[in-house]
Amino acid sequence: MRYSVLKIHLAFGLICVFANPVDAQDAAKSAATSAVGDPTDWIASAKRILEIGGEEQDSPEQKAKANKELVALKPSMESDPRAVFAYTLVAMAGKKWDFALGFSGELLNRHKNYVPARVARARVLLILDKKLLALNELEVLAKGLGSPASGVTPEQLEYAAGFLGLAVGYLEGPGKDAAVKATSLKDLISTTDKIPQALRESFSTAREAIGEEYRMLVENGEEMLEKLREDERQASERKQAELDAQKEKTKEETEAAKKKLEENFGQAKSTWDKAWAKCKTLSQNANVLQMQKNQLIASQSLLRPPVPDAKGNVDPIAQNRYQNDKRQSDTAITNLDFQLNQLSSQYELANRNGMIAENQMNTIRLQAEKLGMTFAMQTESFTKAEKMIRGKEKKEQASKKAEPKLSGALLRKAKAFATYDDFNFYKEQTLLLDSFPTPAP
């Protein structure tokens, strides 16, 4: 019997993966990267572009330095669309709408179904109050949600569906314009009926929210709108509290499961150790008995029956001695065979117990691996959720700095797309970064 000591160490290693789930995720990502090959060099520059876009440049010198670096990092249109889109996002964050339209337009000429760029282009057109052009982009966006380009994540698609709902709600509500034909808007709405089922909730929720915000703003003024937004902030805080509770519960449940697996593995290994030790002892004893049997057989082969004399008579004393020696030898060999059979039965039983213990260890190893992967995925999910919440907080902080309070021109403000737009550079930055392939180590 041979048991794999490697499997024992492997099982313990997998159980210990919970101590550092981030490392487990990094290892899994590295393995995935090595399988598909290293990504191109655009990733580092795209990340730096996004970093610059998220930094605050307070002085003219800082702004000049950032602009100079951005010019140096400007990607060519032959680059990965995610790199070009990073540049587009930074242009939008700086409210350089003409640049954003140029980048997104060229990008879409090369990558028609790169959904994030389509969202960006439609958004800028609505901000610039070019509703007819925006309408065309929105229709293409609605058609493309079911067949996005490679490199677009499910989270980006869900975000795009939400924007589409926001835009449609705006055009049929506060942004309703005589310049936009009713038939054209109807055609767009008809097209949105065909977006994938998995994205419909994001679309519908955003579409309905626009009407509510518009109604409250017009009927109750800015105080009620601020209250609505305060409610949203409180909802985010509740989500964060719920998320923290879920994280703690998941950690406790995982630790309990880990401890149970370690106990079960320890018991199985103890059984395996005892079985292996017993098999080793039985094997050694069997070897000793087999050697004794071989010696007896060899000795027996040397026994010779007495030779008859010239008259054919056999010495009775010699004959009795031969028969007695032969009988004793046979009895001794038979006794050894009996003992060997007993050892063989005991060995088979110990071997069977050891195999059962080894199978238990292998099962526990697989359970530990599955538990570790589940915990790593849950941790990654929590991290993404926290990024979304932090993104909303950063948007609120940026809004307080950059956007003026609603003034007496309430109705004009109520009809502006920017009043309802949920563009958040930090959120889109996170979504874009999450779509990047992981570089090879």
C-alpha positions as CSV (number, residue, x, y, z in Angstrom):
1,M,0.0,0.0,0.0
2,R,1.3,3.5,-0.9
3,Y,-0.4,6.7,0.2
4,S,0.5,10.1,-1.2
5,V,2.0,12.3,1.4
6,L,1.8,15.1,-1.1
7,K,-2.0,15.0,-1.0
8,I,-1.8,15.5,2.8
9,H,0.3,18.6,2.5
10,L,-1.9,19.8,-0.4
11,A,-5.1,19.4,1.7
12,F,-3.6,21.4,4.6
13,G,-2.4,24.1,2.2
14,L,-5.9,24.5,0.7
15,I,-7.5,24.7,4.1
16,C,-5.0,27.4,5.1
17,V,-6.0,29.5,2.0
18,F,-8.7,31.3,4.0
19,A,-6.0,33.1,6.0
20,N,-5.4,35.3,3.0
21,P,-8.2,35.3,0.5
22,V,-6.6,38.2,-1.5
23,D,-3.6,36.0,-2.2
24,A,-5.9,33.2,-3.3
25,Q,-7.6,35.6,-5.7
26,D,-4.3,36.9,-7.0
27,A,-3.1,33.3,-7.6
28,A,-6.2,32.4,-9.4
29,K,-5.9,35.5,-11.6
30,S,-2.3,34.8,-12.3
31,A,-3.1,31.3,-13.4
32,A,-5.8,32.6,-15.7
33,T,-3.4,35.1,-17.2
34,S,-0.7,32.6,-17.8
35,A,-3.2,30.4,-19.7
36,V,-4.1,33.1,-22.2
37,G,-0.7,35.0,-22.5
38,D,0.4,38.3,-21.3
39,P,-1.7,41.4,-22.2
40,T,-0.2,44.2,-24.2
41,D,1.5,47.3,-22.9
42,W,-1.5,49.5,-23.0
43,I,-2.7,48.6,-19.5
44,A,-0.1,50.5,-17.5
45,S,-0.6,53.7,-19.4
46,A,-4.4,53.4,-19.3
47,K,-4.2,53.0,-15.5
48,R,-2.0,56.1,-15.2
49,I,-4.5,58.0,-17.4
50,L,-7.3,57.1,-15.1
51,E,-5.2,58.0,-12.0
52,I,-4.5,61.5,-13.4
53,G,-8.3,61.9,-14.1
54,G,-9.1,61.1,-10.5
55,E,-6.4,63.4,-9.0
56,E,-7.1,67.0,-7.8
57,Q,-4.9,69.6,-9.4
58,D,-5.3,72.7,-7.4
59,S,-2.6,74.9,-8.8
60,P,-1.9,76.0,-12.4
61,E,1.5,74.2,-12.2
62,Q,-0.2,70.9,-11.2
63,K,-2.8,71.3,-14.0
64,A,0.0,72.0,-16.5
65,K,2.0,69.0,-15.4
66,A,-1.1,66.7,-15.5
67,N,-2.0,67.9,-19.0
68,K,1.6,67.4,-20.2
69,E,1.6,63.8,-19.0
70,L,-1.9,63.2,-20.5
71,V,-0.7,64.4,-23.9
72,A,2.3,62.0,-23.6
73,L,0.0,59.1,-22.7
74,K,-2.6,59.7,-25.4
75,P,-3.3,56.3,-26.9
76,S,-3.5,55.7,-30.7
77,M,-6.7,54.6,-32.2
78,E,-5.0,51.2,-32.9
79,S,-4.8,50.6,-29.1
80,D,-7.2,48.5,-27.2
81,P,-10.6,50.3,-27.0
82,R,-10.3,50.3,-23.2
83,A,-7.2,52.5,-23.4
84,V,-9.0,55.0,-25.7
85,F,-12.0,54.9,-23.5
86,A,-9.9,55.7,-20.4
87,Y,-8.8,58.9,-22.3
88,T,-12.4,59.6,-23.1
89,L,-13.5,59.3,-19.5
90,V,-10.8,61.8,-18.4
91,A,-11.9,64.2,-21.0
92,M,-15.5,63.9,-19.7
93,A,-14.3,64.4,-16.1
94,G,-12.7,67.7,-17.2
95,K,-15.9,68.6,-19.1
96,K,-14.0,68.7,-22.4
97,W,-17.0,67.7,-24.3
98,D,-15.6,68.2,-27.8
99,F,-12.6,66.0,-27.0
100,A,-14.8,63.3,-25.6
101,L,-17.0,63.3,-28.7
102,G,-14.0,63.1,-30.9
103,F,-12.4,60.2,-29.0
104,S,-15.7,58.3,-28.6
105,G,-16.6,58.8,-32.3
106,E,-13.3,57.5,-33.6
107,L,-13.4,54.6,-31.1
108,L,-16.8,53.5,-32.2
109,N,-15.8,53.7,-35.9
110,R,-13.3,50.9,-35.1
111,H,-15.3,49.1,-32.4
112,K,-19.0,49.6,-33.1
113,N,-20.2,47.5,-30.2
114,Y,-17.9,48.8,-27.4
115,V,-20.9,49.7,-25.2
116,P,-19.1,52.0,-22.7
117,A,-18.0,54.3,-25.5
118,R,-21.6,54.4,-26.9
119,V,-22.9,55.3,-23.5
120,A,-20.3,58.1,-23.2
121,R,-21.1,59.5,-26.6
122,A,-24.9,59.6,-26.0
123,R,-24.3,61.1,-22.5
124,V,-22.2,64.0,-23.9
125,L,-24.7,64.7,-26.7
126,L,-27.5,64.9,-24.1
127,I,-25.4,67.2,-21.9
128,L,-24.9,69.5,-24.9
129,D,-28.6,69.3,-25.6
130,K,-28.1,67.6,-29.0
131,K,-31.1,65.4,-28.5
132,L,-31.6,64.2,-32.1
133,L,-28.0,63.0,-32.4
134,A,-28.3,61.4,-28.9
135,L,-31.5,59.6,-30.0
136,N,-29.6,57.8,-32.8
137,E,-26.8,56.8,-30.4
138,L,-29.3,55.5,-27.8
139,E,-31.0,53.4,-30.4
140,V,-27.7,51.8,-31.4
141,L,-26.9,51.3,-27.8
142,A,-30.2,49.5,-27.1
143,K,-29.6,47.2,-30.1
144,G,-26.0,46.5,-29.0
145,L,-26.6,45.5,-25.4
146,G,-27.2,41.9,-26.4
147,S,-24.0,41.6,-28.5
148,P,-21.3,43.7,-26.8
149,A,-17.6,43.8,-28.0
150,S,-15.1,41.7,-26.2
151,G,-13.7,43.3,-23.0
152,V,-17.1,44.6,-21.9
153,T,-18.0,43.2,-18.4
154,P,-21.5,42.3,-17.2
155,E,-21.2,45.1,-14.7
156,Q,-20.6,47.6,-17.6
157,L,-23.6,46.2,-19.4
158,E,-25.8,46.7,-16.4
159,Y,-24.5,50.2,-15.9
160,A,-25.2,50.9,-19.7
161,A,-28.8,49.6,-19.3
162,G,-29.3,51.9,-16.3
163,F,-28.0,54.9,-18.4
164,L,-30.3,53.9,-21.3
165,G,-33.3,53.9,-18.8
166,L,-32.2,57.3,-17.5
167,A,-31.9,58.8,-21.0
168,V,-35.3,57.4,-22.1
169,G,-37.0,58.6,-18.9
170,Y,-35.4,62.0,-19.5
171,L,-36.5,62.3,-23.1
172,E,-40.1,61.3,-22.4
173,G,-40.3,63.5,-19.3
174,P,-38.2,66.5,-18.3
175,G,-36.3,66.5,-21.6
176,K,-39.3,66.2,-23.8
177,D,-38.7,68.4,-26.8
178,A,-40.8,69.4,-29.9
179,A,-37.6,68.9,-32.0
180,V,-37.7,65.2,-31.2
181,K,-40.5,63.6,-33.1
182,A,-42.9,61.5,-31.1
183,T,-42.5,58.7,-33.6
184,S,-38.7,58.7,-33.2
185,L,-39.0,58.5,-29.4
186,K,-41.6,55.7,-29.8
187,D,-39.2,53.8,-32.1
188,L,-36.4,54.1,-29.5
189,I,-38.8,52.8,-26.7
190,S,-39.8,50.0,-29.0
191,T,-36.2,49.1,-29.5
192,T,-35.5,49.0,-25.7
193,D,-38.2,46.3,-25.4
194,K,-35.7,43.9,-26.9
195,I,-32.8,44.5,-24.5
196,P,-31.7,41.3,-22.7
197,Q,-33.9,40.2,-19.8
198,A,-31.0,40.3,-17.3
199,L,-30.7,44.0,-17.9
200,R,-34.3,45.0,-17.9
201,E,-34.5,45.7,-14.2
202,S,-31.6,48.2,-14.3
203,F,-33.2,49.9,-17.3
204,S,-36.7,50.1,-15.8
205,T,-35.6,51.3,-12.4
206,A,-33.6,54.2,-13.9
207,R,-36.3,55.1,-16.3
208,E,-39.0,55.3,-13.5
209,A,-36.7,57.3,-11.2
210,I,-36.3,60.2,-13.6
211,G,-40.1,60.8,-13.6
212,E,-40.2,60.8,-9.8
213,E,-37.2,63.2,-9.5
214,Y,-38.8,65.5,-12.1
215,R,-42.2,65.5,-10.4
216,M,-40.7,66.2,-7.0
217,L,-38.4,69.0,-8.3
218,V,-41.2,70.8,-10.1
219,E,-43.9,70.3,-7.5
220,N,-41.9,70.7,-4.3
221,G,-38.8,72.6,-5.2
222,E,-35.2,71.9,-4.4
223,E,-35.8,71.1,-0.7
224,M,-37.7,68.0,-1.6
225,L,-35.1,67.0,-4.2
226,E,-32.4,67.4,-1.6
227,K,-34.4,65.2,0.7
228,L,-34.7,62.6,-2.0
229,R,-31.0,62.6,-2.4
230,E,-30.4,62.5,1.3
231,D,-32.6,59.4,1.4
232,E,-30.4,57.9,-1.2
233,R,-27.3,58.7,0.8
234,Q,-28.9,57.1,3.9
235,A,-29.8,54.1,1.8
236,S,-26.1,53.8,0.8
237,E,-25.1,53.9,4.4
238,R,-27.6,51.1,5.2
239,K,-26.2,49.1,2.3
240,Q,-22.7,49.5,3.7
241,A,-23.9,48.4,7.2
242,E,-25.7,45.4,5.7
243,L,-22.6,44.6,3.6
244,D,-20.4,44.8,6.7
245,A,-22.7,42.4,8.6
246,Q,-22.7,40.0,5.6
247,K,-18.9,40.1,5.5
248,E,-18.6,39.3,9.2
249,K,-21.2,36.5,8.9
250,T,-19.4,35.0,5.9
251,K,-16.1,35.2,7.7
252,E,-17.5,33.5,10.8
253,E,-19.2,30.7,8.8
254,T,-16.1,30.1,6.7
255,E,-13.9,29.9,9.8
256,A,-16.3,27.4,11.4
257,A,-16.4,25.3,8.2
258,K,-12.6,25.5,8.0
259,K,-12.2,24.4,11.7
260,K,-14.6,21.4,11.0
261,L,-12.6,20.4,7.9
262,E,-9.4,20.6,9.8
263,E,-10.8,18.4,12.6
264,N,-12.1,15.8,10.1
265,F,-8.9,15.9,8.2
266,G,-6.9,15.3,11.4
267,Q,-9.1,12.3,12.3
268,A,-8.7,10.8,8.9
269,K,-5.0,11.4,8.9
270,S,-4.7,9.7,12.3
271,T,-6.5,6.7,11.0
272,W,-4.3,6.7,7.9
273,D,-1.1,6.9,10.0
274,K,-2.2,3.9,12.2
275,A,-3.2,1.9,9.1
276,W,0.1,2.6,7.4
277,A,2.1,1.8,10.6
278,K,0.2,-1.5,11.0
279,C,0.7,-2.4,7.4
280,K,4.4,-1.8,7.7
281,T,4.6,-3.9,10.8
282,L,2.6,-6.7,9.3
283,S,4.7,-6.6,6.1
284,Q,7.9,-6.9,8.2
285,N,6.5,-9.8,10.2
286,A,5.4,-11.5,7.0
287,N,8.8,-11.2,5.5
288,V,10.4,-12.8,8.6
289,L,7.9,-15.8,8.4
290,Q,8.4,-16.1,4.6
291,M,12.2,-16.3,5.2
292,Q,11.7,-19.0,7.8
293,K,9.4,-20.9,5.4
294,N,12.0,-20.6,2.6
295,Q,14.6,-22.0,5.0
296,L,12.4,-24.9,6.0
297,I,11.7,-25.7,2.3
298,A,15.4,-25.6,1.6
299,S,16.2,-27.8,4.6
300,Q,13.4,-30.2,3.6
301,S,14.8,-30.5,0.1
302,L,18.0,-31.8,1.7
303,L,16.2,-34.7,3.4
304,R,16.8,-38.0,1.7
305,P,15.0,-41.3,2.4
306,P,17.2,-44.1,3.5
307,V,18.8,-46.2,0.7
308,P,17.9,-49.9,0.6
309,D,20.7,-52.4,1.0
310,A,21.7,-55.0,-1.5
311,K,18.7,-57.1,-0.6
312,G,16.3,-54.3,-0.9
313,N,15.8,-53.9,2.8
314,V,15.5,-50.4,4.5
315,D,16.9,-49.7,7.9
316,P,13.7,-49.2,10.0
317,I,15.4,-46.8,12.3
318,A,16.6,-44.6,9.5
319,Q,13.2,-44.8,7.8
320,N,11.5,-43.7,11.0
321,R,13.9,-40.9,11.5
322,Y,13.4,-39.7,7.9
323,Q,9.6,-39.8,8.2
324,N,9.7,-38.0,11.5
325,D,11.9,-35.2,10.1
326,K,9.7,-34.9,7.0
327,R,6.6,-34.8,9.2
328,Q,8.0,-32.1,11.5
329,S,9.1,-30.1,8.5
330,D,5.7,-30.3,6.9
331,T,4.0,-29.3,10.1
332,A,6.3,-26.4,10.5
333,I,5.7,-25.2,7.0
334,T,1.9,-25.6,7.4
335,N,2.1,-23.6,10.6
336,L,4.0,-20.8,8.9
337,D,1.4,-20.8,6.0
338,F,-1.3,-20.4,8.6
339,Q,0.4,-17.5,10.2
340,L,1.1,-15.9,6.8
341,N,-2.5,-16.2,5.9
342,Q,-3.5,-14.5,9.2
343,L,-1.0,-11.7,8.5
344,S,-2.4,-11.4,5.0
345,S,-6.0,-11.0,6.3
346,Q,-4.9,-8.4,8.8
347,Y,-2.9,-6.6,6.2
348,E,-5.9,-6.5,3.8
349,L,-8.1,-5.1,6.6
350,A,-5.5,-2.4,7.6
351,N,-5.0,-1.6,3.9
352,R,-8.7,-1.2,3.4
353,N,-9.0,1.1,6.4
354,G,-6.1,3.1,5.1
355,M,-7.7,3.5,1.7
356,I,-11.0,4.6,3.3
357,A,-9.0,7.2,5.3
358,E,-7.2,8.4,2.2
359,N,-10.4,8.8,0.3
360,Q,-11.8,10.8,3.2
361,M,-8.7,13.0,3.1
362,N,-9.1,13.5,-0.6
363,T,-12.8,14.4,-0.2
364,I,-11.9,16.9,2.6
365,R,-9.2,18.4,0.4
366,L,-11.7,19.0,-2.4
367,Q,-14.2,20.5,0.1
368,A,-11.4,22.8,1.4
369,E,-10.6,23.9,-2.1
370,K,-14.2,24.6,-2.9
371,L,-14.7,26.5,0.4
372,G,-11.6,28.5,-0.3
373,M,-12.7,29.4,-3.8
374,T,-16.2,30.3,-2.6
375,F,-14.8,32.6,0.2
376,A,-12.4,34.3,-2.3
377,M,-15.3,35.0,-4.7
378,Q,-17.5,36.3,-1.9
379,T,-14.7,38.6,-0.8
380,E,-14.2,39.8,-4.3
381,S,-18.0,40.5,-4.5
382,F,-17.9,42.4,-1.3
383,T,-15.0,44.5,-2.6
384,K,-16.9,45.4,-5.7
385,A,-19.9,46.3,-3.8
386,E,-17.9,48.6,-1.5
387,K,-16.3,50.2,-4.6
388,M,-19.7,51.0,-5.9
389,I,-20.7,52.6,-2.6
390,R,-17.5,54.6,-2.4
391,G,-18.0,55.7,-5.9
392,K,-21.4,57.2,-5.0
393,E,-19.8,59.0,-2.0
394,K,-17.1,60.5,-4.2
395,K,-19.7,61.6,-6.7
396,E,-21.6,63.4,-3.9
397,Q,-18.4,65.1,-2.7
398,A,-17.5,66.2,-6.2
399,S,-21.0,67.5,-6.8
400,K,-20.8,69.7,-3.7
401,K,-17.6,71.2,-5.0
402,A,-18.4,71.5,-8.7
403,E,-22.2,72.0,-9.1
404,P,-24.0,75.1,-8.0
405,K,-27.2,74.8,-5.9
406,L,-30.5,74.9,-7.7
407,S,-31.5,78.6,-8.0
408,G,-34.6,80.5,-8.9
409,A,-34.4,79.3,-12.5
410,L,-35.9,76.0,-11.2
411,L,-37.9,75.1,-14.3
412,R,-35.0,75.6,-16.6
413,K,-32.8,73.6,-14.3
414,A,-35.4,70.9,-14.1
415,K,-35.3,70.4,-17.9
416,A,-31.5,70.1,-18.1
417,F,-30.1,66.6,-18.5
418,A,-27.2,67.4,-16.1
419,T,-29.8,67.7,-13.3
420,Y,-30.5,64.0,-13.5
421,D,-27.3,62.6,-15.0
422,D,-25.6,60.0,-12.8
423,F,-22.2,60.3,-14.4
424,N,-19.6,59.4,-11.9
425,F,-16.0,59.3,-13.0
426,Y,-14.9,57.2,-10.0
427,K,-17.6,54.6,-10.7
428,E,-16.8,54.4,-14.4
429,Q,-13.1,54.3,-13.5
430,T,-13.7,51.2,-11.3
431,L,-15.9,49.5,-13.9
432,L,-13.2,50.1,-16.6
433,L,-10.3,48.9,-14.4
434,D,-12.3,45.7,-13.5
435,S,-12.5,45.0,-17.3
436,F,-8.7,45.1,-17.7
437,P,-7.0,41.7,-18.1
438,T,-4.5,40.8,-15.3
439,P,-0.9,41.2,-16.4
440,A,1.3,38.2,-16.3
441,P,3.8,38.1,-13.3
